[in-house]
Amino acid sequence: MRNNNASAPLLTARRAYNRVGLGLFVMTVIYIGLSYAVSYLLGNLAASGAESAGYTWLRLITSFAPLYLIAVPIGLLLMRTVPAPFSREYYLGAGEFFTFLLTCFPVMYAGNIIGQMISYAADGGKAQQSVMEFALDNHPVKIIIAVFLAPLIEEYVFRRQIIDRCSAYGEKQAILFSALSFGLFHMNFVQFFYAFGMGLIFGYVYTRTRRIRYSAAMHMIVNFMGSVIAPFILRGVDTEKLLMSSSGSLHEEEMLQMLPSLMGFMIYALAIFGLSVAGFVLLIVKARKVFFIPAAAEMPRGRRFIDVYCTVGVALFIAACAVMFFI
Protein backbone atom coordinates (compact mmCIF):
# COMPACT_ATOMS: atom_id res chain seq x y z
CA MET A 1 0.00 0.00 0.00
CA ARG A 2 2.85 2.39 0.80
CA ASN A 3 4.45 1.79 -2.58
CA ASN A 4 1.19 2.56 -4.34
CA ASN A 5 0.77 5.78 -2.37
CA ALA A 6 4.36 6.80 -3.10
CA SER A 7 4.03 6.10 -6.83
CA ALA A 8 0.74 8.00 -7.24
CA PRO A 9 2.33 11.50 -7.40
CA LEU A 10 4.98 10.21 -9.80
CA LEU A 11 2.31 8.72 -12.05
CA THR A 12 0.45 12.03 -12.01
CA ALA A 13 3.64 13.89 -12.97
CA ARG A 14 4.35 11.44 -15.79
CA ARG A 15 0.83 11.85 -17.15
CA ALA A 16 1.14 15.63 -16.98
CA TYR A 17 4.38 15.71 -18.95
CA ASN A 18 2.99 13.17 -21.41
CA ARG A 19 -0.06 15.34 -22.14
CA VAL A 20 1.99 18.52 -22.44
CA GLY A 21 4.36 16.64 -24.76
CA LEU A 22 1.44 15.42 -26.87
CA GLY A 23 0.20 19.01 -27.14
CA LEU A 24 3.63 20.12 -28.35
CA PHE A 25 3.84 17.17 -30.77
CA VAL A 26 0.43 17.85 -32.32
CA MET A 27 1.24 21.56 -32.56
CA THR A 28 4.55 20.76 -34.28
CA VAL A 29 3.12 18.24 -36.76
CA ILE A 30 0.23 20.51 -37.74
CA TYR A 31 2.59 23.44 -38.20
CA ILE A 32 5.02 21.42 -40.32
CA GLY A 33 2.25 19.97 -42.48
CA LEU A 34 0.55 23.31 -43.09
CA SER A 35 3.89 25.04 -43.71
CA TYR A 36 4.82 22.57 -46.43
CA ALA A 37 1.36 22.92 -47.99
CA VAL A 38 1.62 26.72 -47.99
CA SER A 39 5.18 26.60 -49.38
CA TYR A 40 4.00 24.34 -52.20
CA LEU A 41 1.17 26.69 -53.10
CA LEU A 42 3.39 29.76 -52.95
CA GLY A 43 6.02 27.95 -55.03
CA ASN A 44 3.42 27.35 -57.74
CA LEU A 45 2.36 30.99 -57.51
CA ALA A 46 5.94 32.14 -57.99
CA ALA A 47 6.53 29.68 -60.83
CA SER A 48 3.44 30.96 -62.65
CA GLY A 49 4.85 34.48 -62.58
CA ALA A 50 2.03 35.75 -60.37
CA GLU A 51 4.36 37.47 -57.90
CA SER A 52 3.48 41.06 -57.11
CA ALA A 53 4.36 43.83 -54.70
CA GLY A 54 2.23 42.09 -52.08
CA TYR A 55 3.91 38.71 -52.52
CA THR A 56 6.36 39.21 -49.63
CA TRP A 57 3.48 40.28 -47.39
CA LEU A 58 1.50 37.21 -48.44
CA ARG A 59 4.48 34.90 -47.88
CA LEU A 60 5.05 36.20 -44.34
CA ILE A 61 1.40 36.01 -43.36
CA THR A 62 0.92 32.51 -44.73
CA SER A 63 4.14 31.33 -43.06
CA PHE A 64 3.00 32.26 -39.55
CA ALA A 65 -0.81 32.15 -39.74
CA PRO A 66 -0.93 28.29 -39.70
CA LEU A 67 1.16 28.28 -36.52
CA TYR A 68 -0.59 31.02 -34.59
CA LEU A 69 -4.16 30.48 -35.76
CA ILE A 70 -4.34 26.70 -36.06
CA ALA A 71 -1.40 24.73 -34.63
CA VAL A 72 -0.97 26.65 -31.35
CA PRO A 73 -4.69 26.69 -30.38
CA ILE A 74 -5.03 22.93 -31.02
CA GLY A 75 -1.84 22.19 -29.08
CA LEU A 76 -3.04 24.31 -26.16
CA LEU A 77 -6.34 22.44 -26.04
CA LEU A 78 -4.39 19.26 -25.29
CA MET A 79 -2.11 20.94 -22.76
CA ARG A 80 -5.06 22.36 -20.86
CA THR A 81 -6.17 18.87 -19.89
CA VAL A 82 -3.35 19.18 -17.33
CA PRO A 83 -4.42 21.31 -14.32
CA ALA A 84 -2.48 24.52 -13.63
CA PRO A 85 -2.57 25.32 -9.89
CA PHE A 86 -3.00 28.98 -8.93
CA SER A 87 0.31 30.74 -8.19
CA ARG A 88 0.77 34.08 -6.50
CA GLU A 89 2.27 36.81 -8.71
CA TYR A 90 5.31 38.86 -7.67
CA TYR A 91 6.65 42.21 -8.82
CA LEU A 92 10.04 42.55 -10.54
CA GLY A 93 11.74 45.92 -10.08
CA ALA A 94 13.29 47.85 -12.97
CA GLY A 95 16.82 47.18 -11.70
CA GLU A 96 16.23 43.43 -11.47
CA PHE A 97 14.55 43.43 -14.88
CA PHE A 98 17.53 45.04 -16.61
CA THR A 99 19.93 42.81 -14.71
CA PHE A 100 18.20 39.71 -16.07
CA LEU A 101 18.01 41.34 -19.51
CA LEU A 102 21.77 41.90 -19.55
CA THR A 103 22.40 38.23 -18.74
CA CYS A 104 20.61 37.39 -22.01
CA PHE A 105 23.36 39.00 -24.14
CA PRO A 106 26.27 36.60 -23.43
CA VAL A 107 23.92 33.62 -23.58
CA MET A 108 22.43 34.82 -26.87
CA TYR A 109 25.71 35.52 -28.66
CA ALA A 110 27.60 32.51 -27.28
CA GLY A 111 24.69 30.26 -28.23
CA ASN A 112 24.53 31.88 -31.66
CA ILE A 113 28.23 31.18 -32.30
CA ILE A 114 27.90 27.55 -31.16
CA GLY A 115 24.78 27.05 -33.28
CA GLN A 116 26.36 28.54 -36.38
CA MET A 117 29.49 26.42 -36.03
CA ILE A 118 27.52 23.19 -35.65
CA SER A 119 25.10 24.15 -38.41
CA TYR A 120 27.94 24.97 -40.81
CA ALA A 121 29.62 21.65 -40.05
CA ALA A 122 26.33 19.84 -40.67
CA ASP A 123 25.17 21.40 -43.93
CA GLY A 124 27.86 23.80 -45.12
CA GLY A 125 25.90 26.91 -44.11
CA LYS A 126 22.59 26.28 -45.92
CA ALA A 127 20.51 26.64 -42.73
CA GLN A 128 22.53 29.73 -41.73
CA GLN A 129 21.73 31.36 -45.07
CA SER A 130 18.01 30.63 -44.67
CA VAL A 131 17.90 32.06 -41.13
CA MET A 132 19.95 35.12 -42.18
CA GLU A 133 17.64 35.81 -45.13
CA PHE A 134 14.70 35.98 -42.74
CA ALA A 135 16.64 38.04 -40.17
CA LEU A 136 17.74 40.61 -42.79
CA ASP A 137 14.24 40.97 -44.21
CA ASN A 138 13.06 44.46 -43.21
CA HIS A 139 9.45 44.06 -44.32
CA PRO A 140 7.08 45.74 -41.79
CA VAL A 141 4.99 42.57 -41.42
CA LYS A 142 8.10 40.58 -40.56
CA ILE A 143 9.13 43.14 -37.94
CA ILE A 144 5.66 43.08 -36.34
CA ILE A 145 5.73 39.28 -36.21
CA ALA A 146 9.31 38.95 -34.95
CA VAL A 147 9.28 41.78 -32.41
CA PHE A 148 5.72 41.69 -31.04
CA LEU A 149 3.59 38.73 -32.08
CA ALA A 150 6.15 35.90 -31.78
CA PRO A 151 7.44 36.87 -28.29
CA LEU A 152 3.91 37.18 -26.89
CA ILE A 153 2.69 33.85 -28.25
CA GLU A 154 5.93 31.97 -27.52
CA GLU A 155 6.07 33.21 -23.94
CA TYR A 156 2.41 32.32 -23.45
CA VAL A 157 3.00 28.78 -24.73
CA PHE A 158 6.49 27.91 -23.52
CA ARG A 159 6.50 29.78 -20.22
CA ARG A 160 2.95 30.24 -18.93
CA GLN A 161 1.34 27.08 -20.29
CA ILE A 162 4.23 24.65 -19.83
CA ILE A 163 5.69 25.94 -16.57
CA ASP A 164 2.29 26.48 -14.92
CA ARG A 165 1.36 22.87 -15.68
CA CYS A 166 4.71 21.25 -14.86
CA SER A 167 6.17 23.23 -11.95
CA ALA A 168 3.89 21.40 -9.50
CA TYR A 169 6.30 18.48 -9.98
CA GLY A 170 9.50 20.52 -9.60
CA GLU A 171 10.43 24.06 -10.65
CA LYS A 172 13.90 23.22 -11.94
CA GLN A 173 12.64 20.39 -14.15
CA ALA A 174 9.78 22.55 -15.46
CA ILE A 175 12.15 25.39 -16.43
CA LEU A 176 14.57 22.96 -18.11
CA PHE A 177 11.77 21.26 -20.04
CA SER A 178 10.29 24.62 -21.08
CA ALA A 179 13.67 25.88 -22.35
CA LEU A 180 14.46 22.64 -24.18
CA SER A 181 11.03 22.62 -25.84
CA PHE A 182 11.50 26.26 -26.83
CA GLY A 183 14.88 25.52 -28.41
CA LEU A 184 13.68 22.38 -30.18
CA PHE A 185 10.63 24.14 -31.63
CA HIS A 186 12.93 26.41 -33.67
CA MET A 187 13.84 23.20 -35.55
CA ASN A 188 17.37 24.19 -36.60
CA PHE A 189 20.84 24.13 -35.07
CA VAL A 190 21.44 27.82 -35.78
CA GLN A 191 18.79 28.97 -33.30
CA PHE A 192 18.57 26.02 -30.91
CA PHE A 193 21.43 26.85 -28.54
CA TYR A 194 20.69 30.51 -27.93
CA ALA A 195 16.94 29.82 -27.74
CA PHE A 196 17.58 27.12 -25.14
CA GLY A 197 19.89 29.38 -23.11
CA MET A 198 17.53 32.34 -23.14
CA GLY A 199 14.64 29.98 -22.42
CA LEU A 200 16.34 29.11 -19.13
CA ILE A 201 16.55 32.80 -18.20
CA PHE A 202 12.99 33.59 -19.33
CA GLY A 203 11.71 30.50 -17.52
CA TYR A 204 13.42 31.40 -14.26
CA VAL A 205 12.13 34.98 -14.40
CA TYR A 206 8.61 33.74 -15.07
CA THR A 207 8.79 31.12 -12.31
CA ARG A 208 9.89 33.70 -9.74
CA THR A 209 7.28 36.29 -10.75
CA ARG A 210 4.48 34.30 -12.43
CA ARG A 211 3.95 37.36 -14.63
CA ILE A 212 4.43 36.83 -18.34
CA ARG A 213 4.97 40.54 -18.95
CA TYR A 214 8.60 40.38 -17.82
CA SER A 215 9.80 37.46 -19.96
CA ALA A 216 7.73 38.75 -22.92
CA ALA A 217 9.32 42.22 -22.64
CA MET A 218 12.82 40.69 -22.51
CA HIS A 219 11.96 38.49 -25.49
CA MET A 220 10.74 41.51 -27.46
CA ILE A 221 13.90 43.50 -26.72
CA VAL A 222 16.15 40.60 -27.72
CA ASN A 223 14.21 40.06 -30.96
CA PHE A 224 14.29 43.79 -31.69
CA MET A 225 18.07 43.76 -31.34
CA GLY A 226 18.41 40.73 -33.60
CA SER A 227 15.66 41.44 -36.15
CA VAL A 228 15.79 45.23 -36.48
CA ILE A 229 18.97 46.82 -35.10
CA ALA A 230 21.50 44.18 -36.24
CA PRO A 231 20.12 43.87 -39.82
CA PHE A 232 19.98 47.68 -40.11
CA ILE A 233 23.67 47.91 -39.15
CA LEU A 234 24.71 44.98 -41.35
CA ARG A 235 22.89 46.28 -44.41
CA GLY A 236 25.04 49.40 -44.27
CA VAL A 237 28.28 47.41 -44.55
CA ASP A 238 29.25 46.30 -48.04
CA THR A 239 31.35 43.18 -47.37
CA GLU A 240 32.61 43.00 -50.97
CA LYS A 241 33.98 46.55 -50.81
CA LEU A 242 35.42 45.79 -47.37
CA LEU A 243 37.39 42.89 -48.84
CA MET A 244 38.53 45.10 -51.72
CA SER A 245 39.79 47.74 -49.26
CA SER A 246 41.86 45.12 -47.42
CA SER A 247 43.55 44.19 -50.70
CA GLY A 248 44.17 47.83 -51.62
CA SER A 249 42.00 47.73 -54.76
CA LEU A 250 39.38 50.20 -53.51
CA HIS A 251 39.51 53.90 -54.44
CA GLU A 252 39.92 56.50 -51.71
CA GLU A 253 36.55 58.12 -52.48
CA GLU A 254 34.77 54.78 -52.13
CA MET A 255 36.53 54.15 -48.83
CA LEU A 256 35.38 57.53 -47.51
CA GLN A 257 31.79 56.75 -48.54
CA MET A 258 31.93 53.45 -46.71
CA LEU A 259 33.51 54.93 -43.55
CA PRO A 260 30.28 56.07 -41.76
CA SER A 261 28.68 52.64 -42.16
CA LEU A 262 31.86 50.93 -41.01
CA MET A 263 32.11 53.20 -37.98
CA GLY A 264 28.48 52.46 -37.11
CA PHE A 265 29.16 48.75 -37.33
CA MET A 266 32.23 49.03 -35.10
CA ILE A 267 30.34 51.07 -32.48
CA TYR A 268 27.53 48.49 -32.51
CA ALA A 269 30.00 45.61 -32.20
CA LEU A 270 31.78 47.30 -29.26
CA ALA A 271 28.44 48.00 -27.57
CA ILE A 272 27.36 44.39 -27.91
CA PHE A 273 30.72 43.22 -26.61
CA GLY A 274 30.44 45.52 -23.60
CA LEU A 275 26.88 44.40 -22.86
CA SER A 276 27.94 40.76 -23.19
CA VAL A 277 30.86 41.19 -20.77
CA ALA A 278 28.65 42.99 -18.25
CA GLY A 279 25.98 40.35 -18.71
CA PHE A 280 28.48 37.53 -18.19
CA VAL A 281 29.62 39.04 -14.89
CA LEU A 282 26.01 39.47 -13.77
CA LEU A 283 25.23 35.92 -14.89
CA ILE A 284 27.91 34.58 -12.54
CA VAL A 285 26.61 36.74 -9.68
CA LYS A 286 23.00 35.77 -10.35
CA ALA A 287 23.84 32.07 -10.62
CA ARG A 288 24.89 32.09 -6.97
CA LYS A 289 21.49 33.45 -5.94
CA VAL A 290 19.33 31.09 -7.98
CA PHE A 291 16.84 29.16 -5.85
CA PHE A 292 13.94 26.81 -6.45
CA ILE A 293 10.97 26.32 -4.14
CA PRO A 294 10.39 22.60 -3.48
CA ALA A 295 7.10 21.35 -4.89
CA ALA A 296 4.65 19.25 -2.89
CA ALA A 297 4.80 16.56 -5.61
CA GLU A 298 8.53 16.98 -6.43
CA MET A 299 9.79 14.27 -8.80
CA PRO A 300 12.64 12.16 -7.35
CA ARG A 301 16.02 12.89 -8.95
CA GLY A 302 16.74 9.41 -10.18
CA ARG A 303 13.47 9.25 -12.12
CA ARG A 304 13.23 12.68 -13.74
CA PHE A 305 14.74 11.90 -17.12
CA ILE A 306 12.77 8.69 -17.67
CA ASP A 307 9.47 10.06 -16.39
CA VAL A 308 9.71 13.26 -18.43
CA TYR A 309 11.61 12.64 -21.65
CA CYS A 310 10.70 8.99 -22.13
CA THR A 311 6.95 9.53 -22.03
CA VAL A 312 5.23 8.94 -25.35
CA GLY A 313 4.15 12.55 -25.88
CA VAL A 314 7.51 14.15 -25.12
CA ALA A 315 9.43 11.49 -27.09
CA LEU A 316 7.22 12.08 -30.15
CA PHE A 317 7.73 15.85 -29.90
CA ILE A 318 11.52 15.48 -29.66
CA ALA A 319 11.55 13.03 -32.57
CA ALA A 320 9.47 15.35 -34.79
CA CYS A 321 11.78 18.29 -34.08
CA ALA A 322 14.89 16.14 -34.57
CA VAL A 323 13.67 15.11 -38.03
CA MET A 324 13.19 18.77 -38.97
CA PHE A 325 16.70 19.62 -37.64
CA PHE A 326 18.22 17.33 -40.25
CA ILE A 327 15.77 18.14 -43.03
C-alpha positions in Angstrom: 0.0 0.0 0.0 2.8 2.4 0.8 4.5 1.8 -2.6 1.2 2.6 -4.3 0.8 5.8 -2.4 4.4 6.8 -3.1 4.0 6.1 -6.8 0.7 8.0 -7.2 2.3 11.5 -7.4 5.0 10.2 -9.8 2.3 8.7 -12.1 0.4 12.0 -12.0 3.6 13.9 -13.0 4.4 11.4 -15.8 0.8 11.9 -17.2 1.1 15.6 -17.0 4.4 15.7 -19.0 3.0 13.2 -21.4 -0.1 15.3 -22.1 2.0 18.5 -22.4 4.4 16.6 -24.8 1.4 15.4 -26.9 0.2 19.0 -27.1 3.6 20.1 -28.4 3.8 17.2 -30.8 0.4 17.9 -32.3 1.2 21.6 -32.6 4.5 20.8 -34.3 3.1 18.2 -36.8 0.2 20.5 -37.7 2.6 23.4 -38.2 5.0 21.4 -40.3 2.3 20.0 -42.5 0.6 23.3 -43.1 3.9 25.0 -43.7 4.8 22.6 -46.4 1.4 22.9 -48.0 1.6 26.7 -48.0 5.2 26.6 -49.4 4.0 24.3 -52.2 1.2 26.7 -53.1 3.4 29.8 -53.0 6.0 27.9 -55.0 3.4 27.3 -57.7 2.4 31.0 -57.5 5.9 32.1 -58.0 6.5 29.7 -60.8 3.4 31.0 -62.6 4.9 34.5 -62.6 2.0 35.7 -60.4 4.4 37.5 -57.9 3.5 41.1 -57.1 4.4 43.8 -54.7 2.2 42.1 -52.1 3.9 38.7 -52.5 6.4 39.2 -49.6 3.5 40.3 -47.4 1.5 37.2 -48.4 4.5 34.9 -47.9 5.1 36.2 -44.3 1.4 36.0 -43.4 0.9 32.5 -44.7 4.1 31.3 -43.1 3.0 32.3 -39.5 -0.8 32.1 -39.7 -0.9 28.3 -39.7 1.2 28.3 -36.5 -0.6 31.0 -34.6 -4.2 30.5 -35.8 -4.3 26.7 -36.1 -1.4 24.7 -34.6 -1.0 26.7 -31.4 -4.7 26.7 -30.4 -5.0 22.9 -31.0 -1.8 22.2 -29.1 -3.0 24.3 -26.2 -6.3 22.4 -26.0 -4.4 19.3 -25.3 -2.1 20.9 -22.8 -5.1 22.4 -20.9 -6.2 18.9 -19.9 -3.4 19.2 -17.3 -4.4 21.3 -14.3 -2.5 24.5 -13.6 -2.6 25.3 -9.9 -3.0 29.0 -8.9 0.3 30.7 -8.2 0.8 34.1 -6.5 2.3 36.8 -8.7 5.3 38.9 -7.7 6.6 42.2 -8.8 10.0 42.6 -10.5 11.7 45.9 -10.1 13.3 47.8 -13.0 16.8 47.2 -11.7 16.2 43.4 -11.5 14.5 43.4 -14.9 17.5 45.0 -16.6 19.9 42.8 -14.7 18.2 39.7 -16.1 18.0 41.3 -19.5 21.8 41.9 -19.5 22.4 38.2 -18.7 20.6 37.4 -22.0 23.4 39.0 -24.1 26.3 36.6 -23.4 23.9 33.6 -23.6 22.4 34.8 -26.9 25.7 35.5 -28.7 27.6 32.5 -27.3 24.7 30.3 -28.2 24.5 31.9 -31.7 28.2 31.2 -32.3 27.9 27.5 -31.2 24.8 27.1 -33.3 26.4 28.5 -36.4 29.5 26.4 -36.0 27.5 23.2 -35.6 25.1 24.1 -38.4 27.9 25.0 -40.8 29.6 21.7 -40.0 26.3 19.8 -40.7 25.2 21.4 -43.9 27.9 23.8 -45.1 25.9 26.9 -44.1 22.6 26.3 -45.9 20.5 26.6 -42.7 22.5 29.7 -41.7 21.7 31.4 -45.1 18.0 30.6 -44.7 17.9 32.1 -41.1 19.9 35.1 -42.2 17.6 35.8 -45.1 14.7 36.0 -42.7 16.6 38.0 -40.2 17.7 40.6 -42.8 14.2 41.0 -44.2 13.1 44.5 -43.2 9.4 44.1 -44.3 7.1 45.7 -41.8 5.0 42.6 -41.4 8.1 40.6 -40.6 9.1 43.1 -37.9 5.7 43.1 -36.3 5.7 39.3 -36.2 9.3 38.9 -34.9 9.3 41.8 -32.4 5.7 41.7 -31.0 3.6 38.7 -32.1 6.2 35.9 -31.8 7.4 36.9 -28.3 3.9 37.2 -26.9 2.7 33.8 -28.3 5.9 32.0 -27.5 6.1 33.2 -23.9 2.4 32.3 -23.4 3.0 28.8 -24.7 6.5 27.9 -23.5 6.5 29.8 -20.2 3.0 30.2 -18.9 1.3 27.1 -20.3 4.2 24.7 -19.8 5.7 25.9 -16.6 2.3 26.5 -14.9 1.4 22.9 -15.7 4.7 21.2 -14.9 6.2 23.2 -12.0 3.9 21.4 -9.5 6.3 18.5 -10.0 9.5 20.5 -9.6 10.4 24.1 -10.6 13.9 23.2 -11.9 12.6 20.4 -14.2 9.8 22.5 -15.5 12.1 25.4 -16.4 14.6 23.0 -18.1 11.8 21.3 -20.0 10.3 24.6 -21.1 13.7 25.9 -22.3 14.5 22.6 -24.2 11.0 22.6 -25.8 11.5 26.3 -26.8 14.9 25.5 -28.4 13.7 22.4 -30.2 10.6 24.1 -31.6 12.9 26.4 -33.7 13.8 23.2 -35.6 17.4 24.2 -36.6 20.8 24.1 -35.1 21.4 27.8 -35.8 18.8 29.0 -33.3 18.6 26.0 -30.9 21.4 26.8 -28.5 20.7 30.5 -27.9 16.9 29.8 -27.7 17.6 27.1 -25.1 19.9 29.4 -23.1 17.5 32.3 -23.1 14.6 30.0 -22.4 16.3 29.1 -19.1 16.5 32.8 -18.2 13.0 33.6 -19.3 11.7 30.5 -17.5 13.4 31.4 -14.3 12.1 35.0 -14.4 8.6 33.7 -15.1 8.8 31.1 -12.3 9.9 33.7 -9.7 7.3 36.3 -10.7 4.5 34.3 -12.4 4.0 37.4 -14.6 4.4 36.8 -18.3 5.0 40.5 -19.0 8.6 40.4 -17.8 9.8 37.5 -20.0 7.7 38.7 -22.9 9.3 42.2 -22.6 12.8 40.7 -22.5 12.0 38.5 -25.5 10.7 41.5 -27.5 13.9 43.5 -26.7 16.2 40.6 -27.7 14.2 40.1 -31.0 14.3 43.8 -31.7 18.1 43.8 -31.3 18.4 40.7 -33.6 15.7 41.4 -36.1 15.8 45.2 -36.5 19.0 46.8 -35.1 21.5 44.2 -36.2 20.1 43.9 -39.8 20.0 47.7 -40.1 23.7 47.9 -39.1 24.7 45.0 -41.3 22.9 46.3 -44.4 25.0 49.4 -44.3 28.3 47.4 -44.6 29.3 46.3 -48.0 31.4 43.2 -47.4 32.6 43.0 -51.0 34.0 46.5 -50.8 35.4 45.8 -47.4 37.4 42.9 -48.8 38.5 45.1 -51.7 39.8 47.7 -49.3 41.9 45.1 -47.4 43.5 44.2 -50.7 44.2 47.8 -51.6 42.0 47.7 -54.8 39.4 50.2 -53.5 39.5 53.9 -54.4 39.9 56.5 -51.7 36.6 58.1 -52.5 34.8 54.8 -52.1 36.5 54.1 -48.8 35.4 57.5 -47.5 31.8 56.8 -48.5 31.9 53.5 -46.7 33.5 54.9 -43.5 30.3 56.1 -41.8 28.7 52.6 -42.2 31.9 50.9 -41.0 32.1 53.2 -38.0 28.5 52.5 -37.1 29.2 48.7 -37.3 32.2 49.0 -35.1 30.3 51.1 -32.5 27.5 48.5 -32.5 30.0 45.6 -32.2 31.8 47.3 -29.3 28.4 48.0 -27.6 27.4 44.4 -27.9 30.7 43.2 -26.6 30.4 45.5 -23.6 26.9 44.4 -22.9 27.9 40.8 -23.2 30.9 41.2 -20.8 28.7 43.0 -18.3 26.0 40.3 -18.7 28.5 37.5 -18.2 29.6 39.0 -14.9 26.0 39.5 -13.8 25.2 35.9 -14.9 27.9 34.6 -12.5 26.6 36.7 -9.7 23.0 35.8 -10.3 23.8 32.1 -10.6 24.9 32.1 -7.0 21.5 33.5 -5.9 19.3 31.1 -8.0 16.8 29.2 -5.9 13.9 26.8 -6.4 11.0 26.3 -4.1 10.4 22.6 -3.5 7.1 21.4 -4.9 4.7 19.3 -2.9 4.8 16.6 -5.6 8.5 17.0 -6.4 9.8 14.3 -8.8 12.6 12.2 -7.4 16.0 12.9 -8.9 16.7 9.4 -10.2 13.5 9.2 -12.1 13.2 12.7 -13.7 14.7 11.9 -17.1 12.8 8.7 -17.7 9.5 10.1 -16.4 9.7 13.3 -18.4 11.6 12.6 -21.6 10.7 9.0 -22.1 7.0 9.5 -22.0 5.2 8.9 -25.3 4.1 12.5 -25.9 7.5 14.1 -25.1 9.4 11.5 -27.1 7.2 12.1 -30.2 7.7 15.8 -29.9 11.5 15.5 -29.7 11.5 13.0 -32.6 9.5 15.3 -34.8 11.8 18.3 -34.1 14.9 16.1 -34.6 13.7 15.1 -38.0 13.2 18.8 -39.0 16.7 19.6 -37.6 18.2 17.3 -40.2 15.8 18.1 -43.0 
